[in-house]
């Protein structure tokens, strides 16, 4: 693994898409046991999976894993908590203004 650029590898994966009232989710499981670290990118190949309402669809696919370099991994760990806070919206008033 380089300081700036990481490795690229492919892995078999299983994609599960649920479109139920109880659960609306999409999960990817890497079947070769690969572990995703901060800064890594995963691209699942193939057409989009559309699950009809009330069903769960599971498909086997191939994924490309782009590993982060040491600098990118460090930067992701350093700034990850700050970026999470951007997703939060705080309001301490009872009036809503858009």
C-alpha positions in Angstrom: 0.0 0.0 0.0 1.4 3.4 -1.0 1.4 6.6 1.0 -0.9 8.4 -1.4 -2.5 5.6 -3.5 -4.0 2.3 -2.4 -4.5 -1.0 -4.1 -7.5 -2.1 -6.1 -9.0 -5.6 -5.7 -12.1 -7.4 -6.8 -14.3 -9.5 -4.5 -17.4 -11.6 -4.9 -20.3 -10.1 -2.9 -23.9 -10.7 -2.0 -26.4 -7.8 -2.2 -29.6 -7.8 -0.2 -32.3 -5.2 -0.9 -35.4 -5.1 1.3 -38.5 -3.0 0.5 -40.8 -3.9 3.4 -42.8 -1.9 5.8 -40.6 -3.1 8.7 -37.3 -2.6 6.9 -36.1 -0.6 4.0 -32.4 -1.3 3.5 -29.6 -2.4 1.1 -26.7 -4.4 2.5 -23.5 -5.7 0.7 -21.6 -8.6 2.2 -18.1 -9.3 0.8 -17.9 -13.1 0.4 -14.1 -13.3 0.5 -13.8 -11.9 4.0 -12.3 -8.6 2.9 -12.5 -5.8 5.6 -13.3 -2.3 4.6 -11.3 0.4 6.4 -11.9 4.2 6.7 -11.4 5.8 3.3 -11.8 2.7 1.2 -14.4 2.8 -1.6 -16.5 -0.2 -2.8 -18.2 -0.3 -6.2 -20.7 -3.1 -6.8 -21.0 -4.0 -10.5 -24.3 -4.7 -12.4 -27.6 -3.1 -13.0 -29.6 -1.5 -10.1 -31.6 -3.9 -8.0 -35.3 -3.0 -7.6 -37.2 -4.9 -4.9 -41.0 -4.8 -5.2 -42.9 -3.6 -2.1 -43.1 -6.3 0.5 -40.1 -8.4 -0.8 -36.4 -8.9 -0.2 -34.2 -9.5 -3.2 -30.8 -11.1 -2.9 -28.2 -11.3 -5.7 -24.6 -12.4 -6.1 -22.4 -9.7 -7.7 -18.8 -8.7 -8.1 -17.4 -5.6 -6.2 -14.3 -3.6 -6.8 -12.5 -2.4 -3.6 -10.3 0.7 -4.0 -8.1 0.8 -0.9 -7.2 4.2 0.6 -3.6 5.2 0.9 -2.1 5.9 4.3 -2.6 9.7 4.0 -6.2 9.3 2.9 -7.0 6.8 5.7 -5.5 9.2 8.3 -7.4 12.2 6.9 -10.7 10.2 6.9 -10.2 9.2 10.5 -9.3 12.7 11.5 -12.3 14.4 9.8 -14.9 11.6 10.0 -16.5 12.8 13.3 -16.7 16.4 12.0 -18.5 15.3 8.8 -20.9 13.2 10.7 -22.0 16.4 12.5 -23.0 17.9 9.2 -25.7 15.3 8.9 -27.3 16.4 12.2 -29.7 19.3 12.3 -30.2 20.9 15.7 -32.9 23.3 16.6 -33.6 24.7 20.1 -36.7 26.7 19.2 -40.3 25.6 18.9 -40.8 27.6 15.6 -39.7 26.1 12.3 -38.5 28.4 9.6 -37.4 27.2 6.2 
